[in-house]
Amino acid sequence: MSNGIKKVFSEVPGTYDLLNHLLTFGLDVRWRAKAAEIAAVGGGTKWIDVCTGTGDMAIALLSRADESTTVYVSDFSEPMLDKAKLKSETGRLQFVTADLRSLPFQDSSFDLVTISFATRNINTSIEHLCECFSEIYRVLKPGGRFVNLETSQPDSGLIRFLFHLYVRIFVKIAGRLISGSKIAYNYLAHTIPRFYTAEKLSDILLKTGFNEVNIYTMFMGISAVHRAVK
């Protein structure tokens, strides 16, 4: 992943969780819970949350994992992982510093891979996104699940316009003021309106090799969960 994106996330760990909750009016917690509920179906003994950030998705997974399940987390940003390690709930997690393009695991290692609100960041180009999805595919066991939670594009033109307006104005300004990072929330406000529709992202997953892709949209299509099977 680019050094520019790594710099973005090195600036915001201290206020990252607060802003996620504030800018989504707390809905991000419910969205992660829904994604974790979908992800847990099928079980397995080895799960990983990639691009974990401060670990909130991994914590949601832990609450649904059997005692026999080991939950790994990976991220390329050590400051974000350091923030995650401060949370008492992450004590059972196995931490790995790694770039998603080159995960330090053998083929067919995991029953489940999840990612939440980070797919936009690896979408520097469709080729790069497919490269990352292919790496996820590689480390999944046959029959393993990949669950992707991300912002999406509402079907309604009016809702989409209002959503993009909110992102350009409130998210950009409030994020900058609270975090102190101009670049991080300019970047966020730039990527959200330009990300794929749920259907387009499903097509990309299928082209990468996944099958049985199911889409679960939430809050008028502002966010979506994709569940794909290897």
URWODA-V341012 format. One line per field, one symbol per residue. phi: phi as a letter, one per 20 degrees, with the letter a starting at -180 (. if undefined). A space follows every 50 residues. Layout:
BEGIN
phi = ???
END
This chain:
BEGIN
phi = .ffffffgefedgfdffgfgfffdlnfgfffffffffffffomodbdbde lfmenffffffgfdeffeeedeccaedfgfffffffeffefeedeceaef fbfecfgledebccbclcfgfeefbfffffffffffgfeefgnfdddddb fbdgfffffffffffgffefffffffffemdfffefffffeffeffffff ffffffffpfcleddceclmnfcbdddcde
END
